[in-house]
Amino acid sequence: FAAIDVPAANATGDIVFRGTDDSDRKGLYRIGSSDARTVLLVAGDPLPDGGTFDTFGGPVAGDDGSVVFFGSGTTAGSPRKGVFRRAPDGRVSGLALAGTSLAEGVLQTAQVPAVGADGVVAFRGTVAGLDAVERTAVFVVDGGVPRAIAIEDGQGPGVSTYVQPQSPAVGSGGLVAFRAFLSVPFEGIVVGSGTPALIAAQGQGNAVGAAYESFADPVAATRSRLVFAATLADGSAHLLRVTLGTDAAEPTVRVDCALGGTLAAAVERVADDGVIEVSGTCRENLRLDDGGRLRIVGVGRGRRQALLAPADETQPALDIRPTAGAVVVEE
């Protein structure tokens, strides 16, 4: 490698990134949980509709093994660029290509995409409307053609209009959130799925101190959680997490690894302060990045007994990151 860009990862531990090799050839690469390297795409590989790729950008990894990325290339002498998806079987398809006709006009540009655990893709781009004015918008692709859920000069939350929506984050269940500059208030964090709603807004009071002053782009955590940084009117900086709608978490989740159950799936289901009751031998490399207090209890034949062993013996079976809160493992 001559250069490596910022990586992205999915819930199963796959890491994807854009790299440049020592021949100055750009490509997309994946590192699996066992550290095995895979070449996904390189410059010169075919575009879905003919021609070849030249460059790539901003790959994100889906939990199903797919990779969504920005790509550009040339078809019959004409430039082609937009958002593409590489399926787990290696097939590449275009999700949103410049020049595509949409309900709002013709798509002009597409930026680095975001993808949710259930395959919903969102990205920020520009569209040329029927009035020949180019506007910034946030688009969602959930099985069909891209659709704008927020567009410059369009209706925003409440009585506001969008001045400029920013890059989106995608959570589970179709959750799409983004920072936006608005007519009123000037800046806020918006949930754009369905009827747009403000989660936090400039000048709004909160439980951590002075009123909000400004925000950074949000990121989506597990289930229906969002995390965002905010600066308050007194100059203090805070990192906040909010759970939206109904958090479908369960207080107790039972896992029998002998029957094919996994701790990774249980973590996605269990509530903060919840309990995972484990039986059988679980061979996993489980990394916990997000959550509150959690108990993992081994249970079997009326006694507390279970075995947690690493699938990849070069990595820990249970990797607890500082942000995961307190995790108690009871034998």
C-alpha positions as CSV (number, residue, x, y, z in Angstrom):
1,F,0.0,0.0,0.0
2,A,1.1,3.5,-0.8
3,A,-1.9,5.1,0.9
4,I,-4.8,4.0,3.1
5,D,-7.9,6.0,3.9
6,V,-10.2,6.1,6.9
7,P,-11.8,2.6,7.4
8,A,-15.4,1.6,8.1
9,A,-16.6,-1.6,9.9
10,N,-19.8,-3.6,10.3
11,A,-21.3,-5.5,13.2
12,T,-19.6,-8.8,12.2
13,G,-16.1,-7.2,12.4
14,D,-15.4,-6.8,8.7
15,I,-13.3,-3.7,7.9
16,V,-13.5,-2.0,4.5
17,F,-11.3,0.9,3.2
18,R,-10.0,2.6,0.1
19,G,-6.3,2.1,-0.6
20,T,-3.8,3.0,-3.2
21,D,-1.1,0.4,-4.1
22,D,2.5,1.1,-5.0
23,S,1.5,1.2,-8.7
24,D,-0.7,4.2,-7.9
25,R,-3.8,2.1,-8.5
26,K,-6.8,2.8,-6.4
27,G,-9.1,0.1,-5.0
28,L,-11.4,-1.1,-2.3
29,Y,-10.3,-3.7,0.2
30,R,-11.7,-5.7,3.1
31,I,-10.1,-7.2,6.2
32,G,-12.2,-10.0,7.8
33,S,-12.5,-10.7,11.5
34,S,-9.6,-13.2,11.1
35,D,-7.5,-10.6,9.4
36,A,-7.8,-12.2,6.0
37,R,-7.4,-9.6,3.2
38,T,-9.7,-9.4,0.2
39,V,-9.5,-7.2,-2.9
40,L,-13.0,-6.0,-3.6
41,L,-12.6,-3.7,-6.6
42,V,-9.7,-1.9,-8.3
43,A,-9.3,0.7,-11.0
44,G,-10.0,-0.9,-14.3
45,D,-12.7,-3.3,-13.0
46,P,-16.0,-3.1,-15.0
47,L,-18.8,-0.7,-14.3
48,P,-22.3,-2.3,-14.1
49,D,-23.4,-0.8,-17.4
50,G,-20.1,-1.0,-19.3
51,G,-16.9,0.9,-19.1
52,T,-14.5,0.7,-16.1
53,F,-14.0,2.2,-12.7
54,D,-11.3,4.9,-12.1
55,T,-11.7,5.9,-8.5
56,F,-13.6,5.0,-5.3
57,G,-14.5,6.7,-2.1
58,G,-16.2,6.3,1.2
59,P,-16.9,2.6,1.4
60,V,-19.3,1.5,4.1
61,A,-19.9,-2.2,5.1
62,G,-23.3,-3.7,5.4
63,D,-23.9,-6.4,8.0
64,D,-24.8,-8.9,5.2
65,G,-21.3,-8.6,3.7
66,S,-22.3,-6.0,1.1
67,V,-20.3,-2.8,0.5
68,V,-21.8,0.5,-0.5
69,F,-19.4,3.1,-2.0
70,F,-19.0,6.2,-4.2
71,G,-17.4,5.4,-7.5
72,S,-16.5,7.1,-10.7
73,G,-15.4,5.8,-14.1
74,T,-15.9,6.1,-17.9
75,T,-18.5,4.5,-20.2
76,A,-18.1,4.9,-23.9
77,G,-16.0,8.0,-23.3
78,S,-18.6,9.6,-21.0
79,P,-18.0,10.0,-17.2
80,R,-20.1,7.9,-14.9
81,K,-20.2,8.5,-11.2
82,G,-22.5,7.9,-8.2
83,V,-23.3,5.5,-5.4
84,F,-22.8,1.7,-6.1
85,R,-23.3,-1.5,-4.1
86,R,-21.1,-4.6,-4.2
87,A,-23.2,-7.6,-3.2
88,P,-21.7,-10.4,-1.0
89,D,-21.4,-12.5,-4.2
90,G,-19.3,-9.8,-5.9
91,R,-22.0,-8.4,-8.2
92,V,-21.9,-4.6,-8.5
93,S,-25.0,-2.5,-9.1
94,G,-25.6,1.3,-9.4
95,L,-27.9,2.7,-6.7
96,A,-27.8,6.4,-7.6
97,L,-26.0,7.6,-10.7
98,A,-25.4,11.2,-11.9
99,G,-27.8,12.0,-14.7
100,T,-30.7,9.8,-13.3
101,S,-34.1,11.4,-13.5
102,L,-35.9,11.7,-10.2
103,A,-39.1,13.2,-9.0
104,E,-37.2,16.3,-7.9
105,G,-35.2,16.7,-11.1
106,V,-32.0,15.2,-12.4
107,L,-29.4,13.9,-10.0
108,Q,-26.1,15.9,-10.4
109,T,-23.8,14.7,-7.7
110,A,-23.7,12.1,-4.9
111,Q,-21.5,12.1,-1.9
112,V,-20.2,9.4,0.4
113,P,-23.1,7.2,1.4
114,A,-24.3,5.8,4.7
115,V,-25.9,2.4,5.1
116,G,-28.1,0.8,7.9
117,A,-28.0,-2.7,9.2
118,D,-31.2,-3.5,7.3
119,G,-29.7,-2.3,4.0
120,V,-31.2,1.2,3.8
121,V,-28.8,3.6,2.0
122,A,-28.7,7.4,2.4
123,F,-26.5,10.1,0.9
124,R,-26.2,13.8,0.4
125,G,-26.2,15.1,-3.2
126,T,-27.4,17.7,-5.5
127,V,-30.3,17.7,-8.0
128,A,-31.1,20.1,-10.9
129,G,-34.8,20.9,-10.6
130,L,-37.3,21.7,-13.4
131,D,-36.5,25.4,-12.8
132,A,-32.8,24.7,-13.6
133,V,-31.8,25.5,-10.0
134,E,-29.4,23.1,-8.4
135,R,-30.3,22.2,-4.8
136,T,-28.7,20.2,-2.1
137,A,-30.7,17.2,-0.8
138,V,-30.6,14.1,1.4
139,F,-31.6,11.0,-0.6
140,V,-32.7,7.6,0.6
141,V,-32.5,4.3,-1.4
142,D,-34.5,1.5,0.1
143,G,-35.1,-0.8,-2.8
144,G,-36.1,1.6,-5.6
145,V,-34.9,4.8,-7.2
146,P,-33.5,7.4,-4.8
147,R,-36.0,9.7,-3.2
148,A,-35.3,13.0,-1.5
149,I,-36.3,13.2,2.2
150,A,-34.9,16.7,2.6
151,I,-34.2,19.3,-0.1
152,E,-32.9,22.9,-0.1
153,D,-35.9,25.3,-0.1
154,G,-38.2,22.4,0.7
155,Q,-40.4,21.9,3.8
156,G,-38.5,21.2,7.0
157,P,-39.6,20.4,10.5
158,G,-42.6,22.4,11.7
159,V,-42.8,25.8,9.9
160,S,-39.2,25.8,8.8
161,T,-37.6,25.3,5.3
162,Y,-34.3,23.7,4.6
163,V,-31.4,26.1,3.9
164,Q,-28.9,23.2,3.6
165,P,-29.2,19.6,4.8
166,Q,-25.9,17.9,5.7
167,S,-24.6,14.3,5.5
168,P,-27.0,11.7,6.9
169,A,-26.6,8.8,9.3
170,V,-28.7,5.6,9.0
171,G,-29.9,3.5,11.9
172,S,-32.1,0.4,12.0
173,G,-35.7,0.4,10.9
174,G,-35.2,3.0,8.3
175,L,-34.0,5.7,10.7
176,V,-32.3,8.5,8.9
177,A,-31.0,11.6,10.7
178,F,-28.8,14.5,9.8
179,R,-27.7,18.0,10.8
180,A,-29.4,20.8,8.9
181,F,-29.3,24.5,8.5
182,L,-32.9,25.8,8.5
183,S,-34.8,29.0,8.2
184,V,-35.9,28.8,11.8
185,P,-34.1,27.8,14.0
186,F,-30.8,28.3,12.2
187,E,-29.3,24.8,13.0
188,G,-30.6,21.5,14.4
189,I,-30.5,17.7,14.3
190,V,-33.3,16.4,12.2
191,V,-34.9,12.9,11.8
192,G,-36.0,12.8,8.2
193,S,-37.8,9.5,8.1
194,G,-41.5,10.1,7.6
195,T,-42.6,13.6,8.9
196,P,-39.3,15.5,9.6
197,A,-38.8,16.3,13.3
198,L,-36.2,18.2,15.3
199,I,-34.3,16.2,17.9
200,A,-32.3,19.2,19.0
201,A,-32.2,22.8,17.9
202,Q,-30.2,25.9,18.3
203,G,-31.5,27.9,21.3
204,Q,-33.3,24.9,22.7
205,G,-32.9,24.0,26.4
206,N,-31.6,20.6,27.4
207,A,-30.8,18.5,30.5
208,V,-27.0,19.1,30.4
209,G,-26.6,22.8,30.7
210,A,-27.1,26.0,28.7
211,A,-29.1,26.1,25.4
212,Y,-27.7,24.4,22.3
213,E,-25.5,26.6,20.1
214,S,-24.2,24.3,17.3
215,F,-23.9,20.7,16.3
216,A,-21.7,18.1,14.6
217,D,-23.1,15.5,12.2
218,P,-24.9,12.6,14.1
219,V,-23.9,9.0,13.9
220,A,-26.2,6.0,14.4
221,A,-25.5,3.5,17.1
222,T,-27.3,0.2,17.8
223,R,-31.1,-0.1,17.5
224,S,-32.8,3.3,17.4
225,R,-30.0,5.3,19.1
226,L,-28.3,8.4,17.7
227,V,-25.1,10.0,19.0
228,F,-24.1,13.7,18.3
229,A,-21.8,16.3,19.6
230,A,-23.1,19.7,20.5
231,T,-21.6,23.0,21.7
232,L,-23.7,25.0,24.2
233,A,-24.2,28.7,24.5
234,D,-21.8,28.8,27.4
235,G,-19.0,27.4,25.2
236,S,-19.1,23.9,26.8
237,A,-19.0,20.8,24.6
238,H,-21.0,17.7,25.1
239,L,-21.5,14.2,23.5
240,L,-25.2,13.2,23.7
241,R,-27.1,10.0,23.0
242,V,-30.8,9.8,22.4
243,T,-33.1,6.8,21.8
244,L,-35.8,7.5,19.3
245,G,-39.3,6.0,19.2
246,T,-39.7,2.5,20.7
247,D,-36.5,0.8,21.7
248,A,-37.5,-2.9,21.0
249,A,-34.9,-4.1,23.5
250,E,-35.6,-7.0,25.9
251,P,-34.7,-7.1,29.5
252,T,-33.6,-10.7,29.4
253,V,-32.4,-12.6,26.3
254,R,-31.6,-16.4,26.3
255,V,-29.0,-17.8,24.0
256,D,-28.3,-21.5,23.4
257,C,-25.1,-21.6,21.3
258,A,-25.5,-25.4,20.9
259,L,-28.6,-24.7,18.8
260,G,-26.9,-22.0,16.7
261,G,-27.6,-19.0,18.8
262,T,-24.9,-16.2,19.1
263,L,-24.0,-13.6,21.7
264,A,-23.6,-11.0,18.9
265,A,-27.3,-11.4,18.0
266,A,-28.3,-11.3,21.7
267,V,-26.4,-8.0,22.2
268,E,-28.5,-6.4,19.5
269,R,-31.7,-7.5,21.3
270,V,-31.0,-6.9,25.0
271,A,-31.8,-3.7,26.8
272,D,-29.3,-1.5,28.7
273,D,-29.1,-3.0,32.2
274,G,-30.3,-6.2,30.7
275,V,-29.2,-9.9,31.1
276,I,-28.0,-12.4,28.5
277,E,-28.4,-16.0,29.8
278,V,-26.0,-18.3,27.9
279,S,-25.9,-22.0,27.5
280,G,-23.7,-24.3,25.5
281,T,-20.3,-23.4,23.9
282,C,-20.2,-20.0,22.2
283,R,-17.2,-19.6,19.8
284,E,-17.2,-15.9,18.9
285,N,-15.1,-12.8,18.8
286,L,-17.5,-10.4,20.3
287,R,-16.7,-6.7,20.5
288,L,-18.9,-4.4,22.6
289,D,-18.7,-0.7,21.6
290,D,-22.1,0.7,22.7
291,G,-24.5,0.1,25.6
292,G,-25.0,0.6,29.3
293,R,-24.7,-2.0,32.0
294,L,-25.0,-5.6,30.9
295,R,-24.8,-9.0,32.6
296,I,-23.7,-12.1,30.7
297,V,-24.7,-15.2,32.8
298,G,-23.9,-18.8,32.0
299,V,-26.8,-21.2,32.6
300,G,-27.2,-24.9,32.0
301,R,-29.0,-27.8,33.6
302,G,-30.1,-25.7,36.5
303,R,-26.5,-24.6,37.2
304,R,-24.5,-21.6,36.0
305,Q,-22.3,-23.1,33.3
306,A,-21.4,-22.1,29.7
307,L,-18.3,-21.7,27.7
308,L,-17.2,-18.6,25.8
309,A,-14.3,-19.3,23.5
310,P,-12.8,-17.2,20.7
311,A,-13.5,-18.3,17.1
312,D,-10.3,-16.6,16.1
313,E,-7.8,-17.5,18.8
314,T,-5.6,-14.6,18.0
315,Q,-8.3,-12.2,19.2
316,P,-10.2,-12.1,22.5
317,A,-13.5,-13.8,22.8
318,L,-14.9,-10.7,24.5
319,D,-13.5,-7.3,23.6
320,I,-15.1,-4.6,25.8
321,R,-14.4,-1.0,24.7
322,P,-14.5,1.9,27.2
323,T,-17.7,3.3,25.7
324,A,-19.6,0.0,26.4
325,G,-20.3,0.9,30.0
326,A,-20.0,-1.8,32.7
327,V,-20.2,-5.5,31.6
328,V,-20.4,-8.2,34.3
329,V,-19.7,-11.8,33.2
330,E,-20.9,-14.4,35.7
331,E,-19.8,-18.0,35.4
